Amino acid sequence: MAAGEHSGELVRSGTGTLAGLSPSVGPAHAPGVLNTRQLRALDEIILEAENSTGLRFAGYVGALGHDTRAGAERLLDSFGPDAPYAVLVALSPAQRVVEIVTGSEAALRISDRAARVAVLSMVASCTDGDLNGALINGIRILADQAGTVPDRNDW
């Protein structure tokens, strides 16, 4: 895989699979790691997290390249102008890596400690073979840490 290329699925709310990156990960006979039902459930969790926090969330399953952190940061950059408010939960099963990357504004609301808790929860789910559950748990933990957007009527 060349630098800057990814292989997997990036999921964001309202759109389902934002980028069907090729080739997808998983067994050669499988079209992707997550089935349609799992993608819908993940999409609902992401939408719920975004509505409650005001941040942008995404889950990624696939290869992140040799430097997994840099690969996850490149994926975060794909958010464009939303990148400062974005939270990416990236999971590379073949590499046995979980990366959580936050934009500059999102980092003000999600601590490193919360990210570590999310990673530990995700690793436990992955150990049981539940990749979708890992993403869902990670996003829920991070959304809980970020808190809710204050109602402007209260200002």
C-alpha positions as MATLAB code, in Angstrom:
seq = 'MAAGEHSGELVRSGTGTLAGLSPSVGPAHAPGVLNTRQLRALDEIILEAENSTGLRFAGYVGALGHDTRAGAERLLDSFGPDAPYAVLVALSPAQRVVEIVTGSEAALRISDRAARVAVLSMVASCTDGDLNGALINGIRILADQAGTVPDRNDW';
ca = [
       0.000    0.000    0.000;
       1.467    3.359   -1.026;
       1.768    6.260    1.390;
      -1.518    8.065    1.806;
      -3.607    5.119    0.608;
      -6.046    3.341    2.864;
      -7.981    0.159    2.502;
     -11.202   -0.270    4.442;
     -14.445    1.496    5.212;
     -14.888    5.007    6.611;
     -18.364    5.528    8.054;
     -19.925    8.893    8.838;
     -23.473    9.732    9.824;
     -26.187   10.281    7.270;
     -24.082    8.867    4.481;
     -23.293    5.349    5.617;
     -20.025    4.471    3.968;
     -18.367    7.752    3.096;
     -15.567    6.078    1.229;
     -15.612    2.475    0.112;
     -11.847    2.225    0.070;
     -10.502   -0.562   -2.061;
      -9.725   -3.282   -1.468;
     -11.935   -3.759    1.536;
     -10.566   -5.674    4.496;
     -11.648   -9.083    5.667;
     -11.818  -12.458    3.973;
     -11.530  -12.432    0.190;
     -15.069  -13.805   -0.180;
     -16.593  -11.068    2.034;
     -17.649   -7.766    0.432;
     -16.651   -5.835    3.555;
     -16.032   -6.106    7.247;
     -19.398   -4.762    8.376;
     -22.714   -5.912    6.982;
     -25.579   -3.558    6.145;
     -27.287   -4.018    9.519;
     -24.051   -3.252   11.353;
     -23.397   -0.189    9.194;
     -26.908    1.099    9.965;
     -26.410    0.562   13.705;
     -23.052    2.324   13.563;
     -24.572    5.153   11.546;
     -27.274    5.622   14.209;
     -24.703    5.736   16.998;
     -22.605    8.261   15.084;
     -25.644   10.435   14.375;
     -26.669   10.284   18.045;
     -23.139   11.230   19.145;
     -23.012   14.128   16.693;
     -26.423   15.464   17.686;
     -25.641   15.368   21.395;
     -22.083   16.729   21.248;
     -22.009   19.005   18.214;
     -18.809   17.240   17.108;
     -18.299   15.149   13.947;
     -17.665   11.421   14.480;
     -16.453    8.706   12.136;
     -15.525    5.066   12.432;
     -12.929    3.449   10.195;
     -12.145   -0.227    9.748;
      -9.186   -1.130    7.598;
      -5.463   -0.861    7.064;
      -3.829    2.359    8.238;
      -0.455    1.933    6.551;
       3.001    1.476    8.042;
       2.693    4.525   10.336;
      -0.786    3.915   11.755;
      -0.982    7.246   13.568;
      -0.116    9.198   10.422;
      -2.658    7.140    8.462;
      -5.382    7.958   10.980;
      -4.436   11.635   10.907;
      -4.714   11.646    7.099;
      -8.197   10.177    7.417;
      -9.118   12.919    9.896;
      -7.904   15.487    7.372;
     -10.478   14.086    4.911;
     -13.118   15.890    7.005;
     -11.975   19.148    5.406;
     -13.371   22.185    7.233;
     -14.992   19.891    9.849;
     -11.596   18.393   10.826;
     -11.082   20.609   13.923;
     -14.423   19.355   15.296;
     -13.937   15.737   14.254;
     -13.326   12.539   16.192;
     -12.060    9.505   14.285;
     -12.134    6.021   15.754;
      -9.912    3.886   13.530;
      -9.581    0.142   13.846;
      -7.075   -1.946   11.895;
      -7.747   -5.581   12.812;
      -4.943   -7.035   10.684;
      -2.448   -4.676   12.309;
      -4.024   -5.120   15.765;
      -4.196   -1.347   16.170;
      -6.784    1.098   17.445;
      -6.191    4.807   16.829;
      -8.347    7.635   18.138;
      -7.643   10.993   16.551;
      -9.348   14.250   17.471;
      -9.322   17.604   15.761;
      -8.057   20.655   17.640;
     -11.485   21.730   18.930;
     -12.648   18.189   19.726;
      -9.439   17.625   21.717;
     -10.525   20.380   24.111;
     -13.526   18.242   25.095;
     -12.085   14.727   24.935;
      -9.172   13.995   27.238;
      -6.336   11.578   26.559;
      -7.594    9.562   29.511;
     -11.048    9.213   27.935;
      -9.425    8.110   24.682;
      -7.434    5.453   26.566;
     -10.625    4.170   28.212;
     -12.282    3.985   24.802;
      -9.301    2.078   23.384;
      -9.370   -0.425   26.264;
     -13.081   -1.034   25.708;
     -12.539   -1.445   21.980;
      -9.684   -3.900   22.470;
     -11.900   -6.008   24.753;
     -14.619   -6.135   22.072;
     -12.079   -6.966   19.359;
     -10.742   -9.811   21.466;
     -14.238  -11.285   21.264;
     -14.288  -10.672   17.491;
     -16.908   -7.902   17.670;
     -15.512   -5.126   15.452;
     -18.836   -3.320   15.158;
     -19.307   -3.420   18.933;
     -15.781   -2.070   19.353;
     -16.542    0.954   17.162;
     -19.897    1.559   18.834;
     -18.430    1.339   22.347;
     -15.536    3.620   21.445;
     -17.789    6.269   19.925;
     -20.230    6.135   22.860;
     -17.454    6.547   25.429;
     -15.953    9.490   23.542;
     -19.344   11.143   23.060;
     -20.112   10.767   26.770;
     -16.772   12.374   27.607;
     -17.350   15.257   25.192;
     -20.655   16.101   26.853;
     -23.633   17.792   25.315;
     -23.850   21.034   23.432;
     -25.305   23.709   25.724;
     -28.714   25.026   24.721;
     -28.279   28.557   23.387;
     -31.460   29.598   25.185;
     -29.571   29.189   28.450;
     -26.864   31.698   27.474;
];
